[in-house]
């Protein structure tokens, strides 16, 4: 039996039809990702399911006695501490505890305590604390009032409350928007283990690929369900679009052929009967709409002037605020081809490091040297507060480029999808994604050689995120990225720097290994110690294993690089051997080409031997380290 059934649902907002007799059902335990373009009505649908708005037609039925939880859009801001706020979300527990303090009837008291035991009331503080810790709140922070935290952190408290309840149906609307990468990875792990059903609106491709069983696509007022994650949804949708387009083209060709006959012979008496037959056949041909997509998102960064390496170097520097260092002993260099992602929990200094690199924060000590011609494009979400709400994007760009002509101003906005209409719309009327596009356009107006992007995708939909990835792949400058989106990090960065404990260190591994390292560290931290028998605690053992895996990361990287090198060389060798096997190569006048190919083939054999030796050595060292572990 389905947990949630939506039947022929119609929803209108401000006179616009968002859902038109749409239907969807969700079974117990099933997790569904809800996707669609910005403004399609995804959040409105969640509000209707939660009962916050009344549908214009149709029916929404939730299974009897099923519990539902939804992350509220308004962050809490009262004086209660974080732990109390999350615990208060369990209304039944709170009500029973209050009643237990007032009840005098022994029988009723017995019923109350029996129910409290049944719902796990005693373990609730520990469970709530674990959820808060996973979302980045330390034990000390959990005791502070909610009002002490900024809006983004308070939204985490709302998310923690919904997760703590572990309902039968969980409604999540962009749950990763206010999370850092570490908390995002924790949330993905939590959702995978969650036994209840969930309907999740998200633009986070990693979450949609790893945590959902199906994708519900809201388009043109209808809901279409596709099994699997987002990658499978894109594949199936692409195949369906191609099939539909081909079928539409076939029918259009048949229609054109018949119409041509009718037009030619309708007036001829000898062909009138055949023409009438063709007209009837035309009327019976099915009408298939070719797939008409909205304008695809497109970003394009200006081409920067090339500079010799390094474009920036830092030597034994420290950086912080009011004379107090946040990060110390910083030594690194950036070149035009550098692609770096900064990892680490919020509050560890990623944005501080970004400001140092951008030149917006001076070093407290040490040396920072920049190429005098270096231009830096800096993007951060907080910059939305600096926009003038009553002014248009054109006004903002004209002020930023005082010497530019109007066509150049419009062209820079168009690079990020701000067409003529949106370019002349007041900022206050732009969506969050459109404001992000404006900030990107402003940040890159001078064709910078270095881009620093601090959470650039928070308000971008999936298509816009893909457009950003493509634009960064084409960008010929350096990139320093801070993002909670693992998919973006994996496709953009080739080096990972871990910002933690006042230092910046390279992380020798990929995002998959970083995810494993984070989860193992979190589990080790939460594992209770054994009694004092002299044996090592489980927590320490888990930590040692995590550190051992981290120590092996350089060897894994060597082995992985060697494997990739071998595969590339094997492919090139196969092409050379095929070319050398072609009799046409040995025609007169091609001796030089034969020599060149044979020389390259010999070089490949040497490179393969060296790569294989590196691979074998790395594998041997990893095997030796594994067998030597206690």
Rosetta blueprint (number, residue, H / E / L):
1 X L
2 X E
3 X E
4 X E
5 X E
6 X E
7 X E
8 X E
9 X E
10 X E
11 X E
12 X E
13 X E
14 X L
15 X L
16 X E
17 X E
18 X E
19 X E
20 X E
21 X E
22 X E
23 X E
24 X E
25 X E
26 X E
27 X E
28 X L
29 X L
30 X L
31 X E
32 X E
33 X E
34 X E
35 X E
36 X L
37 X L
38 X L
39 X L
40 X L
41 X L
42 X H
43 X H
44 X H
45 X H
46 X H
47 X H
48 X H
49 X H
50 X H
51 X L
52 X L
53 X L
54 X L
55 X L
56 X L
57 X E
58 X E
59 X E
60 X E
61 X E
62 X E
63 X L
64 X L
65 X L
66 X L
67 X L
68 X E
69 X E
70 X E
71 X L
72 X L
73 X L
74 X L
75 X L
76 X L
77 X L
78 X L
79 X L
80 X L
81 X E
82 X H
83 X H
84 X H
85 X H
86 X H
87 X H
88 X H
89 X L
90 X L
91 X H
92 X H
93 X H
94 X H
95 X H
96 X H
97 X H
98 X H
99 X H
100 X H
101 X H
102 X H
103 X L
104 X L
105 X L
106 X H
107 X H
108 X H
109 X H
110 X H
111 X H
112 X H
113 X H
114 X H
115 X H
116 X H
117 X H
118 X H
119 X L
120 X L
121 X L
122 X L
123 X L
124 X H
125 X H
126 X H
127 X H
128 X H
129 X H
130 X H
131 X H
132 X H
133 X H
134 X H
135 X L
136 X L
137 X L
138 X L
139 X L
140 X L
141 X H
142 X H
143 X H
144 X L
145 X E
146 X H
147 X H
148 X H
149 X L
150 X L
151 X H
152 X H
153 X H
154 X H
155 X H
156 X H
157 X H
158 X H
159 X H
160 X H
161 X H
162 X H
163 X H
164 X H
165 X H
166 X L
167 X L
168 X L
169 X E
170 X E
171 X E
172 X E
173 X E
174 X L
175 X L
176 X L
177 X L
178 X L
179 X L
180 X L
181 X H
182 X H
183 X H
184 X H
185 X H
186 X H
187 X H
188 X H
189 X H
190 X H
191 X H
192 X H
193 X H
194 X L
195 X L
196 X L
197 X E
198 X E
199 X E
200 X E
201 X E
202 X L
203 X L
204 X L
205 X H
206 X H
207 X H
208 X H
209 X H
210 X H
211 X L
212 X L
213 X L
214 X E
215 X E
216 X E
217 X E
218 X E
219 X E
220 X L
221 X L
222 X E
223 X E
224 X E
225 X E
226 X E
227 X E
228 X L
229 X L
230 X H
231 X H
232 X H
233 X H
234 X H
235 X H
236 X H
237 X H
238 X H
239 X H
240 X H
241 X H
242 X H
243 X H
244 X H
245 X H
246 X H
247 X H
248 X H
249 X H
250 X H
251 X H
252 X H
253 X H
254 X H
255 X H
256 X H
257 X H
258 X H
259 X H
260 X H
261 X H
262 X H
263 X H
264 X H
265 X H
266 X L
267 X L
268 X L
269 X H
270 X H
271 X H
272 X H
273 X H
274 X H
275 X H
276 X H
277 X H
278 X H
279 X H
280 X H
281 X H
282 X H
283 X H
284 X H
285 X L
286 X L
287 X L
288 X L
289 X L
290 X L
291 X L
292 X L
293 X L
294 X L
295 X L
296 X L
297 X L
298 X L
299 X L
300 X L
301 X L
302 X L
303 X L
304 X L
305 X L
306 X L
307 X L
308 X L
309 X L
310 X L
311 X L
312 X E
313 X E
314 X E
315 X E
316 X E
317 X E
318 X E
319 X E
320 X E
321 X E
322 X L
323 X L
324 X E
325 X E
326 X E
327 X E
328 X E
329 X E
330 X E
331 X E
332 X E
333 X E
334 X E
335 X L
336 X L
337 X L
338 X L
339 X E
340 X E
341 X E
342 X E
343 X E
344 X L
345 X L
346 X L
347 X L
348 X L
349 X L
350 X H
351 X H
352 X H
353 X H
354 X H
355 X H
356 X H
357 X H
358 X H
359 X L
360 X L
361 X L
362 X L
363 X L
364 X L
365 X E
366 X E
367 X E
368 X E
369 X E
370 X E
371 X L
372 X L
373 X L
374 X L
375 X L
376 X E
377 X E
378 X E
379 X E
380 X E
381 X H
382 X H
383 X H
384 X H
385 X H
386 X H
387 X L
388 X L
389 X L
390 X L
391 X L
392 X E
393 X H
394 X H
395 X H
396 X H
397 X H
398 X H
399 X H
400 X H
401 X L
402 X L
403 X L
404 X L
405 X L
406 X H
407 X H
408 X H
409 X H
410 X H
411 X H
412 X H
413 X H
414 X H
415 X L
416 X L
417 X L
418 X L
419 X L
420 X H
421 X H
422 X H
423 X H
424 X L
425 X L
426 X E
427 X H
428 X H
429 X H
430 X L
431 X L
432 X H
433 X H
434 X H
435 X H
436 X H
437 X H
438 X H
439 X H
440 X H
441 X H
442 X H
443 X H
444 X L
445 X L
446 X L
447 X L
448 X L
449 X L
450 X E
451 X E
452 X E
453 X E
454 X E
455 X L
456 X L
457 X L
458 X L
459 X L
460 X L
461 X L
462 X H
463 X H
464 X H
465 X H
466 X H
467 X H
468 X H
469 X H
470 X H
471 X H
472 X H
473 X H
474 X H
475 X L
476 X L
477 X L
478 X E
479 X E
480 X E
481 X E
482 X E
483 X L
484 X L
485 X L
486 X H
487 X H
488 X H
489 X H
490 X H
491 X H
492 X H
493 X L
494 X L
495 X E
496 X E
497 X E
498 X E
499 X E
500 X E
501 X L
502 X L
503 X E
504 X E
505 X E
506 X E
507 X L
508 X L
509 X L
510 X L
511 X H
512 X H
513 X H
514 X H
515 X H
516 X H
517 X H
518 X H
519 X H
520 X H
521 X H
522 X H
523 X H
524 X H
525 X H
526 X H
527 X L
528 X L
529 X L
530 X L
531 X L
532 X L
533 X L
534 X L
535 X L
536 X L
537 X L
538 X H
539 X H
540 X H
541 X H
542 X H
543 X H
544 X H
545 X H
546 X H
547 X H
548 X H
549 X H
550 X H
551 X H
552 X H
553 X H
554 X H
555 X H
556 X H
557 X H
558 X H
559 X H
560 X H
561 X H
562 X H
563 X H
564 X H
565 X H
566 X H
567 X H
568 X H
569 X H
570 X H
571 X H
572 X H
573 X H
574 X H
575 X H
576 X H
577 X H
578 X H
579 X H
580 X H
581 X L
582 X L
583 X H
584 X H
585 X H
586 X H
587 X L
588 X L
589 X L
590 X L
591 X H
592 X H
593 X H
594 X H
595 X H
596 X H
597 X H
598 X H
599 X H
600 X H
601 X H
602 X H
603 X H
604 X H
605 X H
606 X H
607 X H
608 X H
609 X H
610 X H
611 X H
612 X H
613 X H
614 X H
615 X H
616 X H
617 X H
618 X H
619 X H
620 X H
621 X H
622 X H
623 X H
624 X H
625 X H
626 X H
627 X H
628 X H
629 X L
630 X L
